[in-house]
Amino acid sequence: MKIISYNVNGIRAAINKEFFAWLQATDADVVCLQEIKATPDQIADIAVLETLGYKHYWFPAEKKGYSGTAIFSKIEPEHVEYGCGIEDYDREGRVIRADFKECSVISAYFPSGSSGDLRQVFKYKFLDDFADYIAKLKVDFPKLVISGDYNICHRAIDIHNPKSNANSSGFLPEERAWMDSFIHLGFVDTFRHFNADPHHYTWWSYRAGARGKNLGWRIDYHMTSVELLGNLKRATILPEAKHSDHCPILLELTF
């Protein structure tokens, strides 16, 4: 199973940058999108997805042009769950889950706290609630893949300038400690399972040519439960794809 996760920063803008041609070339089985910023009826050429063999499941935010997640899949899920059952997050379309025979795949878009204190408080609450939600979910669905934009750099190796960003949302000590505790729930950061090297990022600011200089942050993850450790084949970052300020990440599982 080949799974891609991608914060597209607006699916309509990505489509205008040849997203569908790129999607066809990747030939992924499951595609988890974040920050879709659209409802399916706003996608003029949505039939292209079906032509490519994808069934598509959308969980847009109530607020137009904001947040939202989606899952495209060539494998028909046994069930799709829209939301995590917590209204504050479900109205922003932050979590969608597709259950397959071999595993369950979540597309998650964690809140950003960079716009100010109120959203940082909201982010901390989300982190606590999400960990509780996953701990309970894992009882019934032990083989979990949680793909998405976590909006957190876990370690200094995951950010281009850890010293100057020590007080930046996304690299705060409390956020990084949450990542530790989440992994201790029984999860694997699949990219780091295969690659311990620095300078691998998934998001770059649009300012000052950051992407060209590779001054980035690694905030997008495929986390898998330890029950899938023996199924991990490959995890990598695809920085050549340029439809967004993020780039996609790839996970391959063998069953």
C-alpha positions in Angstrom: 0.0 0.0 0.0 1.4 3.3 -1.1 0.2 6.3 1.0 0.8 9.9 0.3 0.0 12.8 2.6 0.0 16.4 1.3 -1.0 19.7 2.8 -2.1 21.3 -0.5 -2.8 24.8 0.9 -5.9 24.9 -1.3 -6.9 22.1 -3.6 -8.1 24.4 -6.3 -4.8 26.3 -6.4 -3.0 23.0 -6.5 -5.1 21.7 -9.4 -4.2 24.9 -11.3 -0.5 23.8 -10.9 -1.0 20.4 -12.6 -1.9 18.5 -9.4 -3.9 15.9 -11.2 -1.1 15.1 -13.6 1.3 14.7 -10.7 -1.2 12.5 -8.8 -1.5 10.2 -11.8 2.3 9.9 -12.0 2.6 9.0 -8.3 0.1 6.1 -8.7 -0.6 6.2 -4.9 -3.2 3.8 -3.5 -4.3 6.2 -0.7 -3.9 10.0 -0.7 -4.4 12.0 2.5 -4.9 15.8 1.9 -5.0 18.6 4.4 -6.0 22.3 4.1 -8.2 21.6 1.1 -10.0 24.9 1.5 -12.9 23.8 -0.7 -16.0 21.6 -0.9 -16.2 18.9 -3.6 -18.9 20.9 -5.5 -16.3 23.7 -6.0 -14.0 21.3 -8.0 -14.9 21.8 -11.6 -13.0 18.8 -12.9 -13.6 16.4 -10.0 -14.5 13.6 -12.5 -10.7 13.4 -13.2 -10.3 11.8 -9.8 -12.7 9.0 -10.8 -11.0 8.6 -14.2 -7.7 8.1 -12.3 -9.4 5.3 -10.3 -9.9 7.2 -7.0 -12.9 7.1 -4.7 -12.9 10.4 -2.9 -14.1 11.4 0.6 -14.1 15.0 1.7 -14.4 16.6 5.1 -14.4 20.4 4.5 -14.6 23.0 7.2 -17.8 24.8 7.8 -16.0 28.1 7.2 -15.5 28.6 3.4 -12.0 28.5 2.1 -10.5 27.3 5.3 -8.9 24.1 6.6 -10.5 20.8 5.8 -9.2 17.3 5.0 -9.9 14.6 2.4 -8.9 11.0 1.5 -8.7 9.7 -2.1 -8.3 5.9 -2.4 -8.0 3.4 -5.2 -8.9 0.7 -2.6 -12.5 1.0 -1.4 -12.6 1.5 2.3 -14.8 -0.7 4.5 -15.9 2.4 6.3 -15.1 6.2 6.3 -15.4 8.2 9.6 -15.9 11.9 9.2 -14.5 13.7 12.3 -13.4 12.7 15.7 -16.6 13.5 17.5 -15.5 16.8 19.0 -17.4 19.7 17.5 -14.7 22.3 17.8 -12.4 20.3 15.6 -15.0 18.7 13.4 -16.4 22.1 12.3 -12.9 22.8 11.0 -12.7 19.5 9.2 -9.5 18.4 10.9 -9.8 14.6 11.0 -11.1 12.0 8.5 -10.5 8.2 8.7 -10.7 5.4 6.2 -10.8 1.8 7.5 -9.3 -0.9 5.2 -8.9 -4.6 5.8 -5.1 -4.2 6.6 -5.2 -0.9 8.5 -7.0 2.3 9.2 -5.7 5.6 7.7 -6.3 9.0 9.2 -5.8 12.3 7.4 -5.3 14.9 10.1 -4.7 18.6 10.0 -3.5 19.9 13.4 -4.2 23.5 14.2 -1.5 26.2 13.9 -0.8 28.5 16.8 1.2 31.0 14.8 -1.6 33.6 14.5 -1.6 34.3 18.2 -2.2 33.2 21.8 -5.9 32.2 21.3 -5.1 29.7 18.6 -2.0 28.4 20.5 -4.3 27.6 23.4 -6.7 26.0 20.9 -3.8 24.0 19.6 -2.8 22.7 23.0 -6.3 21.6 23.7 -6.5 19.8 20.3 -3.2 18.0 21.1 -4.6 16.8 24.5 -7.9 15.8 23.0 -6.4 14.1 19.9 -4.1 12.0 22.0 -7.1 10.8 24.1 -9.1 10.1 21.0 -6.3 8.1 19.4 -5.6 6.2 22.6 -9.3 5.0 22.7 -9.4 4.4 18.9 -6.3 2.3 19.1 -8.2 -0.3 21.2 -10.5 -1.1 18.3 -8.2 -0.2 15.5 -4.7 -1.2 16.6 -3.2 -0.9 13.1 -3.3 2.9 12.6 -1.6 5.2 10.1 -2.0 8.8 11.1 -0.9 11.0 8.2 -0.9 14.7 8.0 0.3 18.1 8.9 1.0 18.1 12.7 2.3 21.7 12.7 5.1 20.6 15.0 8.8 20.0 14.5 9.7 17.2 16.9 13.5 17.7 17.2 16.2 20.2 16.4 17.1 18.1 13.4 13.7 18.8 12.0 14.0 22.6 11.6 16.6 24.7 9.8 17.4 27.0 12.7 16.4 25.6 16.1 18.0 28.4 18.1 16.2 31.3 16.5 12.9 29.3 16.5 13.0 28.2 20.1 10.1 30.5 20.9 8.2 29.9 17.7 4.8 28.1 17.6 5.5 24.7 16.0 8.8 24.3 17.9 7.8 25.2 21.5 9.0 22.9 24.3 5.5 21.9 25.2 4.7 20.9 21.6 7.8 18.9 21.2 7.1 17.1 24.5 3.7 16.3 23.2 5.3 14.6 20.2 7.4 12.5 22.6 4.3 11.5 24.6 2.4 10.7 21.5 5.1 8.4 20.2 5.2 6.7 23.6 1.5 5.8 23.1 2.9 3.3 20.7 3.7 5.1 17.4 6.6 5.3 15.0 7.7 8.4 13.1 8.2 6.5 9.9 10.5 8.9 8.2 12.9 8.9 11.1 12.7 5.1 11.2 14.4 5.0 7.8 16.4 8.3 7.8 18.4 10.0 10.6 19.9 12.7 8.4 19.4 16.4 8.8 18.1 19.0 6.3 14.9 17.1 5.3 11.9 19.4 5.5 8.3 19.4 4.4 7.3 23.1 4.7 9.0 26.3 3.7 8.0 29.9 4.2 7.2 31.8 1.0 9.5 34.6 2.3 13.1 35.2 1.3 13.4 32.3 -1.1 13.3 29.9 1.9 12.5 26.8 -0.3 15.3 27.5 -2.7 17.7 27.7 0.2 16.1 24.7 1.9 15.4 26.7 5.1 12.4 24.6 6.1 10.5 22.7 8.8 9.5 19.1 8.9 6.0 19.3 10.2 4.2 16.6 8.1 4.3 13.0 9.3 3.2 9.5 8.6 2.9 8.1 12.1 2.1 4.4 12.3 1.2 2.3 15.3 4.0 -0.1 16.4 1.7 -3.0 15.3 2.6 -2.0 11.7 6.4 -1.9 12.3 6.9 -5.2 10.4 4.9 -3.8 7.5 7.1 -0.7 6.9 8.8 -0.7 3.5 9.8 2.9 2.8 9.1 6.4 4.0 10.4 9.5 2.2 9.8 13.2 1.4 9.0 14.4 -2.1 10.3 18.0 -2.2 10.2 18.1 -6.1 6.4 18.4 -6.0 5.6 22.2 -5.8 1.9 22.7 -5.7 2.0 24.2 -2.1 4.2 25.7 0.5 4.3 22.1 1.8 5.6 19.1 -0.1 4.1 15.6 -0.1 5.4 12.7 2.0 5.3 9.0 1.0 4.8 5.8 3.0 4.9 2.3 1.6 3.6 -0.6 3.5 3.7 -4.3 2.6 1.0 -6.7 3.6 
